[in-house]
Amino acid sequence: MSETRSVVDEFYRRLGNGAVDDVADLFADHIEWDIYGAEEVPWTGRRTTREEAAEFFRTLPRHLEPVEFTVSRILVDGNDAVALGHMEHLVKATGKAFVSPFAFHITVEGGKITRYVTFEDSLALARAFQAD
């Protein structure tokens, strides 16, 4: 098994076990991170440090109630991996569901995650944050 695959598998294992604080250990000190989305979504935007990545994983449970998160496939090519799947969450502030397929592009170098870019339905997420 490649180093990239091992790190990505461990990343999703820790997330699945709720070990949010331990997830940050898998990130390099300096990272390329981007989550595209609207301003009303508190965790979107760029991050560049391990601590900012850790804060992201601490922020999510304050705003979302998980319903489903399924990784259906992980594709690995050298240092790069793409995780494909489906997720559903309830936005706590509005009670609205956010349902989306996803693709996460993860780069692993030297045993650490150096890049994390998400692709999801950011419009559906922004709408779930809007009050009626």
Residue pairs with C-beta under 8 A, 6 or more apart in sequence:
1 9
2 76
3 108
3 111
4 76
4 78
4 79
4 80
4 81
4 106
4 108
5 74
5 76
5 81
7 26
7 108
7 111
7 112
7 113
8 74
8 76
8 81
8 83
8 106
8 108
9 74
10 26
11 23
11 26
11 106
11 113
12 71
12 74
12 83
14 20
14 22
14 23
14 26
15 23
15 57
15 69
20 57
20 58
20 61
21 54
21 57
21 58
23 53
23 54
23 57
24 50
24 51
24 53
24 54
24 57
26 112
26 113
27 50
27 53
27 54
27 112
27 113
27 114
27 116
28 50
28 109
28 110
28 112
28 113
28 114
29 49
29 50
30 48
30 49
30 50
30 114
31 47
31 48
31 49
31 50
31 52
31 53
31 113
31 114
31 115
31 116
32 48
32 107
32 114
32 115
32 116
32 117
33 46
33 47
33 48
33 52
33 53
33 56
33 115
33 116
33 117
34 45
34 46
34 47
34 116
34 117
34 118
35 43
35 44
35 45
35 56
35 117
35 118
36 44
36 118
36 119
36 122
37 44
37 45
37 122
37 125
37 126
38 44
38 122
38 123
38 125
38 126
38 129
40 126
40 129
40 130
41 122
41 125
41 126
41 129
42 59
42 63
43 56
43 59
43 60
43 63
44 122
47 53
47 56
53 113
53 116
62 92
63 91
63 92
63 93
64 89
64 90
64 91
64 92
64 98
65 89
65 90
65 92
66 87
66 88
66 89
67 88
67 89
67 90
67 97
68 86
68 87
68 88
69 85
69 86
69 87
69 88
70 85
70 86
70 87
71 83
71 84
71 85
72 84
72 85
72 86
73 83
73 84
73 85
74 81
74 82
74 83
74 84
75 81
75 82
75 84
79 107
79 108
79 109
80 105
80 106
80 107
81 105
81 106
81 107
81 108
82 103
82 104
82 105
82 106
83 102
83 103
83 104
83 106
84 101
84 102
84 103
85 101
85 102
86 99
86 100
86 101
86 102
87 98
87 99
87 100
87 102
87 120
88 97
88 98
88 99
88 100
89 97
89 98
90 96
90 97
90 98
91 97
91 98
91 128
91 129
93 129
93 131
94 128
94 129
94 130
94 131
94 132
96 127
96 128
96 129
96 130
97 128
98 121
98 124
98 125
98 128
99 121
99 124
100 120
100 121
100 124
100 125
101 120
101 121
102 118
102 119
102 120
103 118
103 119
103 120
104 116
104 117
104 118
104 119
105 115
105 116
105 117
105 118
105 119
106 113
106 115
106 116
107 113
107 114
107 115
107 116
108 114
